[in-house]
Amino acid sequence: MRIKDIVIGEIYHKKDTRYYAKVLKVLPPNTDENYNCYTVCKVEYSTQPLDKGAWGFIKYFKPSDLEKIK
């Protein structure tokens, strides 16, 4: 998925899995939270749908690792 297609607060699937990722922030390269030389998304990551009250871990993924829920 492209960076400009990502919406903050939307829930996506992690590519090649059925885990849920709710985007909290899109972090540009070499910022205070992102030490990589590429853009990452800060997400809340869970095995259950996050809109149903499930909790999740905070993880960082490349935007290309996320895909829309079908």
C-alpha positions in Angstrom: 0.0 0.0 0.0 1.2 3.5 -0.8 1.9 6.0 1.9 -0.7 8.5 0.6 -3.4 5.8 0.7 -3.0 5.1 4.4 -5.6 6.8 6.7 -4.8 7.3 10.3 -7.3 5.4 12.5 -8.2 2.9 9.8 -7.8 -0.9 10.4 -5.8 -2.9 7.9 -4.5 -6.5 7.6 -0.8 -7.3 7.8 0.2 -8.7 4.4 0.2 -12.6 4.2 -1.5 -12.8 7.6 -5.0 -12.2 8.9 -3.8 -10.1 11.9 -5.3 -6.6 12.3 -3.3 -3.4 12.4 -4.8 0.0 13.3 -2.6 2.8 12.1 -1.8 5.3 14.8 0.9 7.4 13.0 2.9 7.5 9.8 6.5 8.3 10.7 8.9 9.8 8.1 12.5 8.6 7.9 15.0 9.5 10.6 12.7 11.1 13.1 12.6 10.8 16.8 10.6 7.5 16.8 11.8 6.2 13.5 15.5 5.6 13.2 15.2 3.8 9.8 16.0 5.3 6.4 12.4 4.5 5.2 8.9 5.5 6.3 7.1 3.3 8.8 3.6 3.2 10.2 3.1 2.9 14.0 0.3 0.5 14.5 -1.7 -1.3 17.2 -1.4 -4.9 16.2 -3.8 -7.7 17.3 -5.1 -11.1 16.3 -8.7 -10.0 16.9 -10.7 -7.1 15.4 -9.7 -3.9 17.2 -13.1 -2.3 16.8 -14.6 -5.0 19.0 -12.6 -3.8 22.1 -9.6 -6.1 21.7 -6.2 -4.9 22.8 -3.0 -5.0 20.8 0.8 -4.5 20.8 2.4 -1.4 19.4 4.5 -2.3 16.3 6.1 -0.6 13.4 5.6 -1.8 9.8 6.5 -0.5 6.3 3.4 0.8 4.5 3.9 -1.9 1.8 3.3 -4.5 4.5 -0.3 -3.4 5.0 -3.3 -4.2 2.9 -7.0 -3.2 3.0 -9.5 -5.5 4.6 -11.6 -7.2 2.0 
